[in-house]
């Protein structure tokens, strides 16, 4: 299988499975921490972009890519919540394709890469980052102990 054919199949698989598994979150509204994030970035001008990278008071975490993502989507679509959910779904599909490429690179088995992509995009552990915009760039893994989170 050529690289271009593999990429076309991986993209189609990721986009279709993501839409089928999580498409119903698109018309949803903002939840919980989403409002706090939106309140941090009202009508910023390009000269104020440095302020997109605040540390949330009282929470002690820093999410620079999250702030930039919120600002970009807000700049184009305003507070239209389906746009935020569509961007989350697109990023989810991108991660599925990247995982497929990684698996193929490590195993030289295109079928394994496509299976990894399919399992990643439909696994229910991904649901919070697709329905809850504030967790878009946060990965959470369940272990026998407490959840461990990695923030980009």
C-alpha positions in Angstrom: 0.0 0.0 0.0 1.4 3.4 -1.0 1.8 6.1 1.6 -0.8 8.3 -0.1 -3.3 5.5 -0.2 -2.7 4.7 3.4 -3.1 8.4 4.4 -6.4 8.7 2.4 -7.8 5.5 4.1 -6.6 6.7 7.6 -8.2 10.1 7.1 -11.5 8.7 5.9 -11.5 6.2 8.7 -10.8 8.8 11.4 -13.2 11.3 10.1 -16.1 8.9 9.5 -15.7 7.0 12.8 -15.3 10.3 14.8 -18.4 11.7 13.2 -20.4 8.5 13.9 -19.2 8.0 17.4 -19.2 11.6 18.7 -21.1 13.7 16.1 -24.0 14.3 18.5 -21.8 16.5 20.7 -21.7 19.2 18.0 -25.0 20.9 18.8 -24.1 20.8 22.6 -23.4 23.9 24.6 -20.5 24.8 26.8 -20.0 23.0 30.1 -18.4 23.8 33.5 -14.9 25.1 33.0 -15.6 26.1 29.4 -17.2 29.3 30.7 -14.1 30.2 32.8 -11.9 29.7 29.8 -14.1 31.9 27.6 -14.2 34.6 30.2 -10.4 34.8 30.1 -10.2 35.8 26.5 -12.8 38.5 25.7 -12.1 40.4 22.5 -8.3 40.3 22.5 -6.4 42.2 19.9 -3.2 40.9 18.3 -1.0 43.2 20.5 -2.4 41.4 23.6 -1.7 37.8 22.4 0.8 37.4 25.2 -2.1 37.4 27.7 -3.5 34.2 26.0 -1.1 32.3 28.2 -2.3 33.0 31.8 -2.1 30.7 34.8 -5.6 30.2 36.1 -5.8 31.6 39.6 -6.7 29.0 42.1 -6.2 26.1 39.7 -2.4 26.3 39.2 -2.2 25.0 35.7 -0.9 26.5 32.5 -2.4 25.6 29.1 -0.8 27.8 26.4 -2.1 25.9 23.4 -5.6 25.7 24.9 -5.7 29.5 25.2 -4.5 29.9 21.7 -7.1 27.4 20.4 -9.9 29.2 22.3 -8.8 32.5 21.0 -8.6 31.4 17.3 -12.0 29.7 17.3 -13.5 32.6 19.1 -12.0 35.1 16.7 -13.5 33.3 13.7 -16.8 32.0 15.1 -17.5 34.1 18.2 -19.3 32.2 21.0 -21.0 29.7 18.6 -20.5 26.5 20.6 -20.8 24.1 17.7 -17.6 25.6 16.2 -15.7 24.7 19.3 -17.0 21.1 19.2 -16.2 20.8 15.5 -12.7 21.9 16.1 -12.4 19.3 19.0 -13.7 16.6 16.6 -11.2 17.6 13.9 -8.3 17.6 16.4 -9.5 14.1 17.6 -9.4 12.8 14.0 -5.9 14.3 13.5 -4.7 12.5 16.6 -6.1 9.2 15.2 -4.3 9.7 11.9 -1.1 10.6 13.8 -1.4 7.4 15.9 -1.9 5.4 12.7 1.3 6.8 11.2 3.2 6.1 14.4 2.1 2.5 14.6 2.9 1.9 10.9 6.3 3.5 11.5 7.0 1.3 14.5 5.5 -2.0 13.1 5.6 -1.6 9.3 2.0 -3.0 9.3 -0.5 -0.7 7.7 -3.4 -2.8 9.0 -2.2 -2.4 12.6 -2.0 1.4 12.1 -5.6 1.5 10.8 -6.8 -0.6 13.7 -5.0 1.6 16.2 -6.6 4.7 14.5 -10.1 3.1 14.6 -9.8 2.0 18.2 -8.5 5.4 19.3 -11.2 7.5 17.7 -14.1 5.4 19.0 -12.8 4.6 22.5 -15.2 6.0 25.1 -12.3 7.4 27.2 -12.0 10.2 24.6 -15.6 11.4 25.2 -14.8 14.1 27.8 -12.3 15.9 25.6 -14.9 16.1 22.8 -18.0 17.2 24.8 -16.2 19.4 27.3 -14.2 22.1 25.5 -12.0 23.0 28.5 -10.4 19.5 28.3 -9.6 19.5 24.5 -5.9 19.7 25.0 -5.8 17.5 28.2 -5.2 13.8 28.0 -6.4 11.7 30.9 -5.5 8.1 31.4 -7.2 5.8 33.9 -5.0 3.5 36.0 -5.7 1.4 39.0 -4.8 4.4 41.1 -6.1 8.0 40.7 -6.3 9.4 37.2 -3.1 10.9 35.8 -3.5 13.9 33.5 -1.0 15.4 31.0 -1.6 18.9 29.9 -0.2 20.3 26.7 
